[in-house]
Amino acid sequence: MMRRYLGEACSSNVTSAAAADDTGTSTANFWIGVVLSLAADSAIAVSLNVQKLAHNRNRGADDLPVKNYLRLPLWWTGMLLNIFGEAGNGLAYGFAPAAVVAPVGSVGVIVNEAIAVIFLKEPLRWRDVAALCAVVGGVVLIIIGVPDTGEAFTARVLLSSEYYAALRAYCYLLSLFAIVAVLLIFFERRYARKHILVWLMLCSIISSVTVIASRGFFSLLIEVPSDCAGGNCYG
C-alpha cells in the first residue's frame, strides 16, 4: 500500500514538473514572439521612411525623378531593411499566437509617424495623436487579454490530417480565391478609385490566409529539429 502511494506521488510530481516546464517555455516563447514582432515592425517602419527619403532626394526642380529609383543606394538600403524586418516578423509567428503578432504590428505605425514627423518634416495633427494612443491601448489590451489555446503547434500537429489534410481548409481557400476574383474583376475597376473599402476588403481577405500561413510555416520551421529528430514527424 505504501509502495503504491509513493509511486502515485512520484508520478504526480513528475507530471506537475513537466506541466510547469511547458508553461514556462510557452510564456518565454510568447514574449520572444512579442519582442521579435516589435523589433521587426520598427525596422519595417524605418525602411519605408528611408525609401521615402530616397524618393524625396531624387526629385528634380520640375518635381520629376532625376534617375530611376532602382539606381539609388539609399532606396536599396531601405529595401534590405524591409526584407530583414519581414523575415523577423514572420519568425515571430513561430513563437507567439497570430492573434498577438498581427496587432503588435501596429506599433510600426507609431514608429513610422515619429520618423515622418522628425526627419521628413511631415505635420502632426491632434487626431493623429489620438489615433496613436488608441493603437497603443489596443495593443496592450490584446497582449494582456489574449486567451491561451493550450495547444502547441508542433510538427506532428501541423502535419496531421486534422490540419494539413482538412477539407474545410481547402474549401475556404477556394472560396477565398473566388471572392478575390470577383472583387478584382467586377468591383476594383468601377469603385476602387472612389471607395477605399474595396482595397481594404482585398487586403483583409488575403491577409486572413497569409497571417495564418505564416503562423503555421514558422511554427513548423522552429519545431521540426526537435519533433523530427527521430525521423518521424507524424507521431
N, C-alpha and C positions, 0 to 999 in steps of 0.2 A: 504493500500500500504506500509506504513511504517512498519507495523507489519510483512508483508511478507518479506520485505527486511531484517529486524532484524533476522527473522527465518532462512533465507538463509545464512546470515553472521555467525550466531552461528553454523549452521550445517557445514559450510566450515571450521570454526576454529576447531571444534571437529575432522573433518576428517584429517586436517593438523596435529593436535597434535597426533592423532593415527598413522599417517604415519611416523612422526618424531620419535615416540616412537619405532615403529617397526624397523626403520632404525638404531636407537641406539642399540637396542637389537641384531640386526643382526651383527652389527660391533663388539659388545662386544663378541658375540659367536664366530665370526671369529678369533679374537685374542686369545680367550681361547683355541680354537682348535689348533692354531699355537703353543702356549706355551706348551700345553699338548704334542703335537707331538715332539717338540724339547726335552722336558724332557724325554719322553718315549724312543725315539730313542737313546738318550745319555745313558740311563740306559741299553738298549739292547747292545750297544757297550761295555759298562763296563762289562756286564755279559759274553759276548763272550770272552773277554780277561781274565776274571777270570777263565773261564773254560780252556782256553788255558794254563794259568799258572799252573792250577792243573795238566794238562797232562804233562807239562814240568817237574814239580817236581816229577812226578810219574815214570819217566824214570830211568831205572837201568843202570849199567855200560855197558851192552850189547845193550843199546838203546831200550830195550823192557819194557813194562809196569811192574811195580813191583806188583801191585794188580789191581783188577777190578776198573775202574773209578767210578762205581756206589757206591763204598765204600769210596769215597773221600768227606769229608765235604766241601772242597773248591769248588769242582765241583757242589755240590748241592746248594751252595750259589749263584754261577753263574746262575744256573737253576731258582732259585726263583727270582733273579733279572730280568731274561729274561721274566718270566711269568708276573711280575708286569709291565714291560716295554711294553709288547704286549697288556696287558689289557688297559694301559693308551693310547697306540697308537690307539686301537680300539675305545676308548671313544672319542678321538679327532675327529674321523669321524662323531660323533654325533653333533659336533659344527661347524666344518669348512668343506668346499667342498672337495671331494676326490681329485679334481684337485690340491688342495693345500697341503693336508696332505701327499699324496703319494710322491711328490717331496721333501717336507721338511724332509722326512725320510732319504734322502741322507746325512743329517747332521751327521747321525750316522757313516757314512764313515769317516768324518773328526775326530770325537771323537775317533773312532777306530784306525785311523792312529796315532794320538797323543799318545794314550796309548801304542800302539805297539812299537813305537819308544822310548818312555821314559822308560817304565817299562819292556818291553820284549826285548829291545835292538835290534830291527829289523832295517835294513838300511832304510834311507830316500833318495830317488833319486829325481833329478830335475823334472823329468816327473811326479813323484807323487805330487810334489808341484804344478805344472801346472794344473794337473787334479783336485786337491782340490780347487784351485782358480776358475776353471771352474764350479765346483759344487756349490760353494758359489754364484757365479754370476748368475747361472741358477735359484737357489732357490729364490734369491732376486727378479729377474725379474718375476718369476711366482707369488710370493706373491703380488707384485705391480700390475701386469697386468692381474690377473685372472678376468674374467668377472663375474658380478653379475647376477645370473639366475633370481632373483626376485621372486622365488617360494620357500616357506618354506616347508620342508619335515615333515609335521605334521602326526600324526597317521591317521587322516581321509584321507589325500592324499595318504599315502603309502598303506593303506588298501582298497583303491578304486579300481574299476575294471580297471581303466586306467593303474595302476601299478601292482597290485597284481595278477590280472587275465588276464594280457595282453598276447595274443597268441604269439606275436613276442618274448617275453622273453623266453618262453618255447621252441620255435623253436631254439633260439640262444643257449640255454643250450644243447639241443640235438645235434646240430651241433658241439658244443664245445667238448662234450664227444666223438663224432666220430673222430674229429681231434686228440684229445689226444690219443685215442686208436690206431689210425694209426701211430702216432709218436712213441708210445711205442712199438708197435708190429713190425713195419717194419723198422724204422729208428734208434731207440735207440741202438739196438744190433749191427747194422752194422756200424754206423757212429759216435756215441756219443763220443767214445774214441779219435777219430781224429778231430772231428769238434764240438767245444763247442756250435756252433749255435743251435744244436739240443736241448740241455738243456736250452739255452736261450729262444728258442721258446716255450718250455713246460712251463717254469716259467712265461713267459709273457702271454700266453694264459690262464693259470689257474688263475693268479693274476687279469686278467681282470674281473673275476667273484668275487673273494674274496674281492677285494677292494670295488666294488660297493655293494656287500652284506654287508660288514662291515658298509658302509655308511648308508644303509637302516636300518639295525638292530639297530645300536646305536642311530640313529635319532629317531627311533620308541621307543626305551627304554627311551630316555630323554623326549620325548613329551607325552608319554602315561599318566603320572599323571595329566597333565593339560587338555589334549584333551579328556580323557575318564572319567573325574570327574563325569559327569552326567550319566555314564553307557552306553554311546553310542559312539563308536569310528568311526562310519561310516558317521557322519554328519547328 
